[in-house]
Amino acid sequence: TTNEATKYGIIADRTLHFAQELQKFKNIQLQGLMTMGPLSEKPEDARTSFRCLRELREDLFNNGINAPHLSMGMSGDYEVAIEEGATIIRLGTALFGKRIYTT
């Protein structure tokens, strides 16, 4: 939903088709959708991506596909993600601090 070259996954407008194809496999059960907001210092910049994901889940539901979880939001933008319906957030930096990279 962010459309950044560094992020990969299902293109938003192909989500319904992909989820419909998953329905053909009896041992695969879709649990939800996940996105990462754009890399930004401003949490509000992620709202469009998070809202898009919520709308994708609503589209799935309206087409008979249950995807109960929305995994979106990280330490810097989790509040916006919750406002947009996140059921799973990722708070690594908030809990453990910034990563220290060594060479």
Phi and psi in radians as a Rosetta constraint file:
Dihedral C 1 N 2 CA 2 C 2 CIRCULARHARMONIC -1.602 0.35
Dihedral N 2 CA 2 C 2 N 3 CIRCULARHARMONIC -0.464 0.35
Dihedral C 2 N 3 CA 3 C 3 CIRCULARHARMONIC 1.042 0.35
Dihedral N 3 CA 3 C 3 N 4 CIRCULARHARMONIC 0.684 0.35
Dihedral C 3 N 4 CA 4 C 4 CIRCULARHARMONIC -1.756 0.35
Dihedral N 4 CA 4 C 4 N 5 CIRCULARHARMONIC 2.476 0.35
Dihedral C 4 N 5 CA 5 C 5 CIRCULARHARMONIC -1.063 0.35
Dihedral N 5 CA 5 C 5 N 6 CIRCULARHARMONIC -0.419 0.35
Dihedral C 5 N 6 CA 6 C 6 CIRCULARHARMONIC -1.489 0.35
Dihedral N 6 CA 6 C 6 N 7 CIRCULARHARMONIC -0.057 0.35
Dihedral C 6 N 7 CA 7 C 7 CIRCULARHARMONIC -2.018 0.35
Dihedral N 7 CA 7 C 7 N 8 CIRCULARHARMONIC 2.441 0.35
Dihedral C 7 N 8 CA 8 C 8 CIRCULARHARMONIC -2.156 0.35
Dihedral N 8 CA 8 C 8 N 9 CIRCULARHARMONIC 2.805 0.35
Dihedral C 8 N 9 CA 9 C 9 CIRCULARHARMONIC 2.634 0.35
Dihedral N 9 CA 9 C 9 N 10 CIRCULARHARMONIC -2.803 0.35
Dihedral C 9 N 10 CA 10 C 10 CIRCULARHARMONIC -1.383 0.35
Dihedral N 10 CA 10 C 10 N 11 CIRCULARHARMONIC 2.314 0.35
Dihedral C 10 N 11 CA 11 C 11 CIRCULARHARMONIC -1.159 0.35
Dihedral N 11 CA 11 C 11 N 12 CIRCULARHARMONIC 2.394 0.35
Dihedral C 11 N 12 CA 12 C 12 CIRCULARHARMONIC -0.867 0.35
Dihedral N 12 CA 12 C 12 N 13 CIRCULARHARMONIC -0.794 0.35
Dihedral C 12 N 13 CA 13 C 13 CIRCULARHARMONIC -1.330 0.35
Dihedral N 13 CA 13 C 13 N 14 CIRCULARHARMONIC 0.003 0.35
Dihedral C 13 N 14 CA 14 C 14 CIRCULARHARMONIC -1.881 0.35
Dihedral N 14 CA 14 C 14 N 15 CIRCULARHARMONIC 0.019 0.35
Dihedral C 14 N 15 CA 15 C 15 CIRCULARHARMONIC -1.085 0.35
Dihedral N 15 CA 15 C 15 N 16 CIRCULARHARMONIC -0.814 0.35
Dihedral C 15 N 16 CA 16 C 16 CIRCULARHARMONIC -1.059 0.35
Dihedral N 16 CA 16 C 16 N 17 CIRCULARHARMONIC -0.828 0.35
Dihedral C 16 N 17 CA 17 C 17 CIRCULARHARMONIC -1.045 0.35
Dihedral N 17 CA 17 C 17 N 18 CIRCULARHARMONIC -0.786 0.35
Dihedral C 17 N 18 CA 18 C 18 CIRCULARHARMONIC -1.060 0.35
Dihedral N 18 CA 18 C 18 N 19 CIRCULARHARMONIC -0.800 0.35
Dihedral C 18 N 19 CA 19 C 19 CIRCULARHARMONIC -1.104 0.35
Dihedral N 19 CA 19 C 19 N 20 CIRCULARHARMONIC -0.652 0.35
Dihedral C 19 N 20 CA 20 C 20 CIRCULARHARMONIC -1.127 0.35
Dihedral N 20 CA 20 C 20 N 21 CIRCULARHARMONIC -0.677 0.35
Dihedral C 20 N 21 CA 21 C 21 CIRCULARHARMONIC -1.147 0.35
Dihedral N 21 CA 21 C 21 N 22 CIRCULARHARMONIC -0.661 0.35
Dihedral C 21 N 22 CA 22 C 22 CIRCULARHARMONIC -1.072 0.35
Dihedral N 22 CA 22 C 22 N 23 CIRCULARHARMONIC -0.546 0.35
Dihedral C 22 N 23 CA 23 C 23 CIRCULARHARMONIC -1.057 0.35
Dihedral N 23 CA 23 C 23 N 24 CIRCULARHARMONIC -0.341 0.35
Dihedral C 23 N 24 CA 24 C 24 CIRCULARHARMONIC -1.297 0.35
Dihedral N 24 CA 24 C 24 N 25 CIRCULARHARMONIC -0.269 0.35
Dihedral C 24 N 25 CA 25 C 25 CIRCULARHARMONIC -1.806 0.35
Dihedral N 25 CA 25 C 25 N 26 CIRCULARHARMONIC 1.973 0.35
Dihedral C 25 N 26 CA 26 C 26 CIRCULARHARMONIC -1.159 0.35
Dihedral N 26 CA 26 C 26 N 27 CIRCULARHARMONIC -0.414 0.35
Dihedral C 26 N 27 CA 27 C 27 CIRCULARHARMONIC -1.696 0.35
Dihedral N 27 CA 27 C 27 N 28 CIRCULARHARMONIC 0.150 0.35
Dihedral C 27 N 28 CA 28 C 28 CIRCULARHARMONIC -2.044 0.35
Dihedral N 28 CA 28 C 28 N 29 CIRCULARHARMONIC 2.235 0.35
Dihedral C 28 N 29 CA 29 C 29 CIRCULARHARMONIC -2.210 0.35
Dihedral N 29 CA 29 C 29 N 30 CIRCULARHARMONIC 2.027 0.35
Dihedral C 29 N 30 CA 30 C 30 CIRCULARHARMONIC -1.144 0.35
Dihedral N 30 CA 30 C 30 N 31 CIRCULARHARMONIC 2.189 0.35
Dihedral C 30 N 31 CA 31 C 31 CIRCULARHARMONIC -1.768 0.35
Dihedral N 31 CA 31 C 31 N 32 CIRCULARHARMONIC -0.309 0.35
Dihedral C 31 N 32 CA 32 C 32 CIRCULARHARMONIC 2.827 0.35
Dihedral N 32 CA 32 C 32 N 33 CIRCULARHARMONIC -2.937 0.35
Dihedral C 32 N 33 CA 33 C 33 CIRCULARHARMONIC -2.181 0.35
Dihedral N 33 CA 33 C 33 N 34 CIRCULARHARMONIC 2.695 0.35
Dihedral C 33 N 34 CA 34 C 34 CIRCULARHARMONIC -2.399 0.35
Dihedral N 34 CA 34 C 34 N 35 CIRCULARHARMONIC 2.471 0.35
Dihedral C 34 N 35 CA 35 C 35 CIRCULARHARMONIC -2.551 0.35
Dihedral N 35 CA 35 C 35 N 36 CIRCULARHARMONIC 2.834 0.35
Dihedral C 35 N 36 CA 36 C 36 CIRCULARHARMONIC -2.104 0.35
Dihedral N 36 CA 36 C 36 N 37 CIRCULARHARMONIC 2.346 0.35
Dihedral C 36 N 37 CA 37 C 37 CIRCULARHARMONIC -1.231 0.35
Dihedral N 37 CA 37 C 37 N 38 CIRCULARHARMONIC 2.984 0.35
Dihedral C 37 N 38 CA 38 C 38 CIRCULARHARMONIC -1.161 0.35
Dihedral N 38 CA 38 C 38 N 39 CIRCULARHARMONIC 2.660 0.35
Dihedral C 38 N 39 CA 39 C 39 CIRCULARHARMONIC -1.235 0.35
Dihedral N 39 CA 39 C 39 N 40 CIRCULARHARMONIC 1.952 0.35
Dihedral C 39 N 40 CA 40 C 40 CIRCULARHARMONIC -2.761 0.35
Dihedral N 40 CA 40 C 40 N 41 CIRCULARHARMONIC 2.669 0.35
Dihedral C 40 N 41 CA 41 C 41 CIRCULARHARMONIC -1.406 0.35
Dihedral N 41 CA 41 C 41 N 42 CIRCULARHARMONIC -0.257 0.35
Dihedral C 41 N 42 CA 42 C 42 CIRCULARHARMONIC -1.811 0.35
Dihedral N 42 CA 42 C 42 N 43 CIRCULARHARMONIC 1.949 0.35
Dihedral C 42 N 43 CA 43 C 43 CIRCULARHARMONIC -0.946 0.35
Dihedral N 43 CA 43 C 43 N 44 CIRCULARHARMONIC -0.616 0.35
Dihedral C 43 N 44 CA 44 C 44 CIRCULARHARMONIC -1.075 0.35
Dihedral N 44 CA 44 C 44 N 45 CIRCULARHARMONIC -0.402 0.35
Dihedral C 44 N 45 CA 45 C 45 CIRCULARHARMONIC -1.106 0.35
Dihedral N 45 CA 45 C 45 N 46 CIRCULARHARMONIC -0.343 0.35
Dihedral C 45 N 46 CA 46 C 46 CIRCULARHARMONIC -1.513 0.35
Dihedral N 46 CA 46 C 46 N 47 CIRCULARHARMONIC -0.217 0.35
Dihedral C 46 N 47 CA 47 C 47 CIRCULARHARMONIC -0.975 0.35
Dihedral N 47 CA 47 C 47 N 48 CIRCULARHARMONIC -0.772 0.35
Dihedral C 47 N 48 CA 48 C 48 CIRCULARHARMONIC -1.032 0.35
Dihedral N 48 CA 48 C 48 N 49 CIRCULARHARMONIC -0.760 0.35
Dihedral C 48 N 49 CA 49 C 49 CIRCULARHARMONIC -1.138 0.35
Dihedral N 49 CA 49 C 49 N 50 CIRCULARHARMONIC -0.737 0.35
Dihedral C 49 N 50 CA 50 C 50 CIRCULARHARMONIC -1.200 0.35
Dihedral N 50 CA 50 C 50 N 51 CIRCULARHARMONIC -0.707 0.35
Dihedral C 50 N 51 CA 51 C 51 CIRCULARHARMONIC -1.123 0.35
Dihedral N 51 CA 51 C 51 N 52 CIRCULARHARMONIC -0.705 0.35
Dihedral C 51 N 52 CA 52 C 52 CIRCULARHARMONIC -1.021 0.35
Dihedral N 52 CA 52 C 52 N 53 CIRCULARHARMONIC -0.763 0.35
Dihedral C 52 N 53 CA 53 C 53 CIRCULARHARMONIC -1.118 0.35
Dihedral N 53 CA 53 C 53 N 54 CIRCULARHARMONIC -0.739 0.35
Dihedral C 53 N 54 CA 54 C 54 CIRCULARHARMONIC -1.070 0.35
Dihedral N 54 CA 54 C 54 N 55 CIRCULARHARMONIC -0.723 0.35
Dihedral C 54 N 55 CA 55 C 55 CIRCULARHARMONIC -1.166 0.35
Dihedral N 55 CA 55 C 55 N 56 CIRCULARHARMONIC -0.621 0.35
Dihedral C 55 N 56 CA 56 C 56 CIRCULARHARMONIC -1.091 0.35
Dihedral N 56 CA 56 C 56 N 57 CIRCULARHARMONIC -0.740 0.35
Dihedral C 56 N 57 CA 57 C 57 CIRCULARHARMONIC -1.123 0.35
Dihedral N 57 CA 57 C 57 N 58 CIRCULARHARMONIC -0.702 0.35
Dihedral C 57 N 58 CA 58 C 58 CIRCULARHARMONIC -1.078 0.35
Dihedral N 58 CA 58 C 58 N 59 CIRCULARHARMONIC -0.692 0.35
Dihedral C 58 N 59 CA 59 C 59 CIRCULARHARMONIC -1.098 0.35
Dihedral N 59 CA 59 C 59 N 60 CIRCULARHARMONIC -0.747 0.35
Dihedral C 59 N 60 CA 60 C 60 CIRCULARHARMONIC -1.044 0.35
Dihedral N 60 CA 60 C 60 N 61 CIRCULARHARMONIC -0.845 0.35
Dihedral C 60 N 61 CA 61 C 61 CIRCULARHARMONIC -1.025 0.35
Dihedral N 61 CA 61 C 61 N 62 CIRCULARHARMONIC -0.757 0.35
Dihedral C 61 N 62 CA 62 C 62 CIRCULARHARMONIC -1.151 0.35
Dihedral N 62 CA 62 C 62 N 63 CIRCULARHARMONIC -0.277 0.35
Dihedral C 62 N 63 CA 63 C 63 CIRCULARHARMONIC -1.867 0.35
Dihedral N 63 CA 63 C 63 N 64 CIRCULARHARMONIC 0.329 0.35
Dihedral C 63 N 64 CA 64 C 64 CIRCULARHARMONIC 1.432 0.35
Dihedral N 64 CA 64 C 64 N 65 CIRCULARHARMONIC 0.280 0.35
Dihedral C 64 N 65 CA 65 C 65 CIRCULARHARMONIC -1.983 0.35
Dihedral N 65 CA 65 C 65 N 66 CIRCULARHARMONIC 2.116 0.35
Dihedral C 65 N 66 CA 66 C 66 CIRCULARHARMONIC -1.573 0.35
Dihedral N 66 CA 66 C 66 N 67 CIRCULARHARMONIC 2.164 0.35
Dihedral C 66 N 67 CA 67 C 67 CIRCULARHARMONIC -2.343 0.35
Dihedral N 67 CA 67 C 67 N 68 CIRCULARHARMONIC 1.489 0.35
Dihedral C 67 N 68 CA 68 C 68 CIRCULARHARMONIC -1.155 0.35
Dihedral N 68 CA 68 C 68 N 69 CIRCULARHARMONIC -0.424 0.35
Dihedral C 68 N 69 CA 69 C 69 CIRCULARHARMONIC -1.908 0.35
Dihedral N 69 CA 69 C 69 N 70 CIRCULARHARMONIC 2.537 0.35
Dihedral C 69 N 70 CA 70 C 70 CIRCULARHARMONIC -2.117 0.35
Dihedral N 70 CA 70 C 70 N 71 CIRCULARHARMONIC 1.921 0.35
Dihedral C 70 N 71 CA 71 C 71 CIRCULARHARMONIC -1.708 0.35
Dihedral N 71 CA 71 C 71 N 72 CIRCULARHARMONIC 1.862 0.35
Dihedral C 71 N 72 CA 72 C 72 CIRCULARHARMONIC -2.809 0.35
Dihedral N 72 CA 72 C 72 N 73 CIRCULARHARMONIC 2.583 0.35
Dihedral C 72 N 73 CA 73 C 73 CIRCULARHARMONIC 1.781 0.35
Dihedral N 73 CA 73 C 73 N 74 CIRCULARHARMONIC 2.281 0.35
Dihedral C 73 N 74 CA 74 C 74 CIRCULARHARMONIC -2.197 0.35
Dihedral N 74 CA 74 C 74 N 75 CIRCULARHARMONIC -3.032 0.35
Dihedral C 74 N 75 CA 75 C 75 CIRCULARHARMONIC -0.890 0.35
Dihedral N 75 CA 75 C 75 N 76 CIRCULARHARMONIC -0.634 0.35
Dihedral C 75 N 76 CA 76 C 76 CIRCULARHARMONIC -1.486 0.35
Dihedral N 76 CA 76 C 76 N 77 CIRCULARHARMONIC -0.259 0.35
Dihedral C 76 N 77 CA 77 C 77 CIRCULARHARMONIC -2.464 0.35
Dihedral N 77 CA 77 C 77 N 78 CIRCULARHARMONIC 0.289 0.35
Dihedral C 77 N 78 CA 78 C 78 CIRCULARHARMONIC -1.095 0.35
Dihedral N 78 CA 78 C 78 N 79 CIRCULARHARMONIC -0.534 0.35
Dihedral C 78 N 79 CA 79 C 79 CIRCULARHARMONIC -1.132 0.35
Dihedral N 79 CA 79 C 79 N 80 CIRCULARHARMONIC -0.722 0.35
Dihedral C 79 N 80 CA 80 C 80 CIRCULARHARMONIC -1.129 0.35
Dihedral N 80 CA 80 C 80 N 81 CIRCULARHARMONIC -0.708 0.35
Dihedral C 80 N 81 CA 81 C 81 CIRCULARHARMONIC -1.070 0.35
Dihedral N 81 CA 81 C 81 N 82 CIRCULARHARMONIC -0.736 0.35
Dihedral C 81 N 82 CA 82 C 82 CIRCULARHARMONIC -1.111 0.35
Dihedral N 82 CA 82 C 82 N 83 CIRCULARHARMONIC -0.747 0.35
Dihedral C 82 N 83 CA 83 C 83 CIRCULARHARMONIC -1.034 0.35
Dihedral N 83 CA 83 C 83 N 84 CIRCULARHARMONIC -0.549 0.35
Dihedral C 83 N 84 CA 84 C 84 CIRCULARHARMONIC -1.603 0.35
Dihedral N 84 CA 84 C 84 N 85 CIRCULARHARMONIC 0.059 0.35
Dihedral C 84 N 85 CA 85 C 85 CIRCULARHARMONIC 1.909 0.35
Dihedral N 85 CA 85 C 85 N 86 CIRCULARHARMONIC 0.225 0.35
Dihedral C 85 N 86 CA 86 C 86 CIRCULARHARMONIC -1.004 0.35
Dihedral N 86 CA 86 C 86 N 87 CIRCULARHARMONIC 2.426 0.35
Dihedral C 86 N 87 CA 87 C 87 CIRCULARHARMONIC -1.926 0.35
Dihedral N 87 CA 87 C 87 N 88 CIRCULARHARMONIC -0.261 0.35
Dihedral C 87 N 88 CA 88 C 88 CIRCULARHARMONIC -2.365 0.35
Dihedral N 88 CA 88 C 88 N 89 CIRCULARHARMONIC 2.253 0.35
Dihedral C 88 N 89 CA 89 C 89 CIRCULARHARMONIC -2.181 0.35
Dihedral N 89 CA 89 C 89 N 90 CIRCULARHARMONIC 2.741 0.35
Dihedral C 89 N 90 CA 90 C 90 CIRCULARHARMONIC -2.066 0.35
Dihedral N 90 CA 90 C 90 N 91 CIRCULARHARMONIC 2.018 0.35
Dihedral C 90 N 91 CA 91 C 91 CIRCULARHARMONIC -2.081 0.35
Dihedral N 91 CA 91 C 91 N 92 CIRCULARHARMONIC 0.636 0.35
Dihedral C 91 N 92 CA 92 C 92 CIRCULARHARMONIC -0.955 0.35
Dihedral N 92 CA 92 C 92 N 93 CIRCULARHARMONIC -0.924 0.35
Dihedral C 92 N 93 CA 93 C 93 CIRCULARHARMONIC -1.116 0.35
Dihedral N 93 CA 93 C 93 N 94 CIRCULARHARMONIC -0.710 0.35
Dihedral C 93 N 94 CA 94 C 94 CIRCULARHARMONIC -1.106 0.35
Dihedral N 94 CA 94 C 94 N 95 CIRCULARHARMONIC -0.580 0.35
Dihedral C 94 N 95 CA 95 C 95 CIRCULARHARMONIC -1.545 0.35
Dihedral N 95 CA 95 C 95 N 96 CIRCULARHARMONIC -0.687 0.35
Dihedral C 95 N 96 CA 96 C 96 CIRCULARHARMONIC -1.972 0.35
Dihedral N 96 CA 96 C 96 N 97 CIRCULARHARMONIC -0.122 0.35
Dihedral C 96 N 97 CA 97 C 97 CIRCULARHARMONIC 1.530 0.35
Dihedral N 97 CA 97 C 97 N 98 CIRCULARHARMONIC 3.028 0.35
Dihedral C 97 N 98 CA 98 C 98 CIRCULARHARMONIC -1.166 0.35
Dihedral N 98 CA 98 C 98 N 99 CIRCULARHARMONIC 2.564 0.35
Dihedral C 98 N 99 CA 99 C 99 CIRCULARHARMONIC -1.218 0.35
Dihedral N 99 CA 99 C 99 N 100 CIRCULARHARMONIC 2.541 0.35
Dihedral C 99 N 100 CA 100 C 100 CIRCULARHARMONIC -1.920 0.35
Dihedral N 100 CA 100 C 100 N 101 CIRCULARHARMONIC 2.027 0.35
Dihedral C 100 N 101 CA 101 C 101 CIRCULARHARMONIC -1.682 0.35
Dihedral N 101 CA 101 C 101 N 102 CIRCULARHARMONIC 2.307 0.35
Dihedral C 101 N 102 CA 102 C 102 CIRCULARHARMONIC -2.027 0.35
Dihedral N 102 CA 102 C 102 N 103 CIRCULARHARMONIC 2.666 0.35
